[in-house]
Amino acid sequence: MESLLTGRTAVVYGAGSIGGAVAKAFVREGARVFVAGRGEAALKQLAHDVESEGGSLETAQVDALDREAVEAFLDSVVQRTGGLDVSFCATSTRRPGGEQGAALGELSFEDFSLPIIDFTKAQFVTANAAAARMVPRGRGVVLMMTALPSQVPFPYTAGFGPAWAAVEAFSRTLAAELGPDGVRVVCLHSAGSPGAAQTTLAADLPELPARAAGWQQRAEARNLLGRWPSLEDVGNMAAFMASDLAAVTTGTTVDLSGGMVNH
């Protein structure tokens, strides 16, 4: 049986837990994969891990918030491969401030808005750059990543819930605009994977352990399956949504929450 993404070119922004899992899934399914990220060490580690599993991918240091850098990166990908089929952005904010764990009343507006600005800008820049190269060919898939607080009330998540909700709204609008040109846009909506690195928490906040325990209890009460999505689950779903098996799926958010968003 032919792999899901044989002959496709895919770019992934972010070499962390989620980006790495998706890149590995794309490689397993036969895509030629290019991973862009800010940190050289993470890119090298991901390339090494993929090679140790018998695959290969190419990496480049690119900031997804830098439009000129993204455009230059995609130009090089298209020049080498002839086109772009899949784009997935898994980057998050790395600037200090606005971390999850703080109450809204404890934040300045600048800290509250920081994840909203960074998440939406990264998705906007990478998605539109991808679309510009997909539309002339009449095909392509743009994938985005959001999380539970975009749809389910969770306290102490700072500006991240509004940030993810904005990304989902943006993806639906983009899907409506690109659909007539054959380009699909889909969000993956995860409850959080146990193996994912927690890089957006206010680790020095004394109240964080108690508040994090509250998140856990709230999530467990809503989980219909009694288990969290693994990183492999996320990668497999991304590969499926990028494939022709999901050819009529667009403008939607795919649930990877164990049903938590549905009740």
C-alpha positions in Angstrom: 0.0 0.0 0.0 1.4 3.4 -1.0 2.2 5.8 1.9 -0.2 8.7 2.5 2.2 11.5 1.4 4.4 9.9 -1.2 5.7 12.5 -3.6 4.5 15.4 -1.5 6.7 18.3 -0.2 5.9 19.4 3.3 7.2 22.2 5.5 7.0 22.2 9.3 7.7 25.3 11.4 8.9 24.3 14.9 11.3 21.5 15.9 9.9 21.0 19.4 7.6 18.2 20.6 4.6 18.8 18.3 6.5 20.0 15.3 8.9 17.1 15.7 6.1 14.5 16.0 4.4 15.9 12.9 7.6 16.0 10.9 8.4 12.4 11.8 4.9 11.3 10.7 5.3 13.2 7.4 8.6 11.4 6.8 7.1 8.0 7.6 4.3 8.6 5.1 6.7 9.4 2.3 6.9 13.2 2.1 10.0 15.2 1.5 10.1 17.2 4.7 11.7 20.6 5.5 11.7 21.7 9.1 12.2 25.4 10.0 12.9 26.5 13.5 14.7 29.2 15.6 17.0 26.9 17.6 19.9 25.1 15.9 20.2 22.5 18.6 16.6 21.4 18.4 16.8 21.2 14.6 20.0 19.0 14.7 18.4 16.7 17.3 15.3 16.2 15.3 17.3 15.4 12.1 19.4 13.0 14.1 16.3 11.3 15.6 14.7 10.9 12.1 18.0 9.5 10.7 18.2 7.0 13.5 14.7 5.7 12.5 15.9 5.3 8.9 14.4 8.5 7.4 15.7 11.9 6.5 14.6 15.5 6.5 16.2 18.9 5.9 16.3 21.8 8.3 16.8 25.5 8.3 17.0 28.2 10.9 13.9 30.4 10.3 11.8 32.6 12.6 8.1 32.1 11.7 7.4 35.6 12.8 9.8 37.0 10.2 7.9 37.3 6.9 11.0 37.9 4.8 12.8 34.9 6.3 9.7 32.7 5.7 9.4 33.8 2.1 13.1 33.2 1.4 12.8 29.7 3.0 9.8 28.7 0.9 11.5 30.1 -2.3 14.4 27.7 -1.6 12.1 24.8 -0.9 10.1 25.3 -4.1 13.2 25.9 -6.2 14.6 22.5 -5.0 11.4 20.5 -5.2 9.1 22.1 -7.7 6.3 23.0 -5.4 4.8 23.0 -1.9 2.0 20.6 -0.9 1.7 20.8 2.9 2.5 23.5 5.5 2.2 23.0 9.2 3.0 25.6 11.9 3.6 24.5 15.4 5.5 27.5 16.8 4.6 29.3 20.0 5.7 32.4 21.7 9.2 32.4 23.3 9.2 36.0 24.6 9.0 36.4 28.4 5.7 37.5 29.8 2.1 36.3 29.5 2.8 32.7 30.6 0.0 30.4 31.6 -0.7 30.1 35.3 -1.4 33.7 36.1 -4.9 35.1 36.7 -6.1 37.6 34.2 -6.2 40.3 36.9 -2.5 39.7 37.6 -1.5 40.4 34.0 -0.7 43.6 32.2 -2.5 44.0 28.9 0.9 43.7 27.2 1.5 40.3 28.8 -2.1 39.2 28.1 -1.8 40.1 24.4 1.7 38.7 23.8 0.6 35.1 22.9 -2.3 36.5 20.9 0.1 38.5 18.8 2.7 35.8 18.4 0.5 32.9 17.6 -1.7 34.8 15.1 1.3 36.4 13.4 3.1 33.1 13.0 0.1 31.4 11.6 -0.8 34.4 9.4 2.7 34.7 8.0 3.3 31.0 7.3 -0.2 30.2 6.0 -0.3 33.1 3.6 3.2 32.4 2.3 2.2 28.8 1.7 -1.0 29.7 0.0 0.8 32.0 -2.4 2.7 29.0 -3.7 -0.2 26.5 -3.5 -2.9 28.5 -5.3 -1.2 28.7 -8.7 -1.0 24.8 -8.6 -4.6 24.4 -7.6 -3.8 22.2 -4.6 -2.3 22.2 -1.1 -3.0 21.8 2.6 -2.4 24.3 5.4 -2.4 22.8 8.9 -2.5 24.7 12.2 -2.4 23.7 15.8 -4.6 24.9 18.7 -5.5 23.6 22.2 -8.4 23.0 24.6 -8.8 26.6 26.1 -9.8 27.9 22.7 -13.2 26.2 23.1 -13.4 25.0 26.7 -13.4 27.4 29.8 -10.1 27.0 31.7 -8.9 29.5 34.3 -5.4 30.8 34.5 -4.5 30.3 30.8 -3.7 34.0 30.3 -4.0 35.0 26.6 -3.5 31.6 25.2 -7.3 30.7 25.0 -8.0 33.8 23.0 -4.9 33.3 20.9 -6.0 29.7 19.9 -9.6 30.8 19.3 -8.3 33.6 17.0 -6.2 31.0 15.1 -9.3 28.8 14.6 -11.3 31.7 13.4 -8.5 32.8 11.0 -8.3 29.2 9.6 -12.0 29.2 8.8 -11.8 32.5 7.0 -8.7 31.4 5.1 -10.4 28.1 4.2 -13.4 30.0 2.7 -11.1 32.2 0.6 -8.7 29.4 -0.6 -11.3 26.6 -1.1 -12.2 27.7 -4.6 -8.5 27.4 -5.6 -8.2 23.8 -4.3 -6.3 24.6 -1.1 -7.6 23.2 2.2 -7.1 24.7 5.7 -7.5 22.5 8.9 -6.8 23.1 12.6 -5.7 20.2 14.8 -7.2 20.8 18.3 -5.3 18.9 21.0 -5.9 18.4 24.7 -2.1 18.4 25.3 0.2 15.4 25.0 2.1 14.0 28.0 5.3 14.0 26.0 5.1 17.6 25.0 7.5 20.1 26.5 5.7 22.7 28.7 7.3 26.0 27.5 4.5 28.5 28.2 4.1 28.1 32.0 4.9 30.7 34.6 7.3 28.3 36.4 8.2 30.8 39.1 4.6 31.5 40.1 3.9 30.1 43.6 0.3 29.4 42.7 1.2 27.4 39.6 1.1 23.8 41.1 -2.3 24.3 42.6 -3.7 25.9 39.5 -2.2 23.2 37.3 -3.8 20.5 39.5 -7.1 22.3 38.9 -6.5 22.0 35.1 -5.8 18.3 35.4 -9.0 17.7 37.4 -11.1 19.7 35.1 -9.7 18.0 32.0 -10.1 14.5 33.5 -13.7 15.1 34.3 -14.4 15.9 30.6 -12.3 13.2 28.9 -14.5 10.6 27.3 -11.7 8.2 26.5 -9.7 8.5 29.7 -6.4 9.1 27.9 -4.5 12.0 26.5 -3.4 12.2 22.8 0.1 11.0 22.4 2.6 12.9 20.2 2.3 10.0 17.8 -1.5 10.5 17.7 -1.0 14.2 16.7 1.5 13.3 14.0 -0.7 10.6 12.6 -3.7 12.9 12.4 -1.7 15.6 10.8 -0.5 13.1 8.1 -4.0 11.9 7.5 -5.4 15.4 7.2 -2.6 16.4 4.8 -3.4 13.4 2.6 -6.0 12.8 -0.2 -8.0 10.6 2.2 -9.2 13.9 3.8 -9.7 15.6 0.4 -13.1 17.1 1.4 -12.1 18.3 4.9 -11.5 22.0 5.3 -12.5 25.0 7.4 -12.8 22.8 10.5 -11.1 22.0 13.7 -10.2 18.3 14.2 -10.7 17.0 17.7 -7.7 15.4 19.4 -9.1 16.0 22.9 -10.8 12.7 23.8 -14.1 14.4 23.3 -13.5 17.1 25.8 -14.7 19.9 23.5 -18.1 18.2 23.0 -19.6 18.3 26.5 
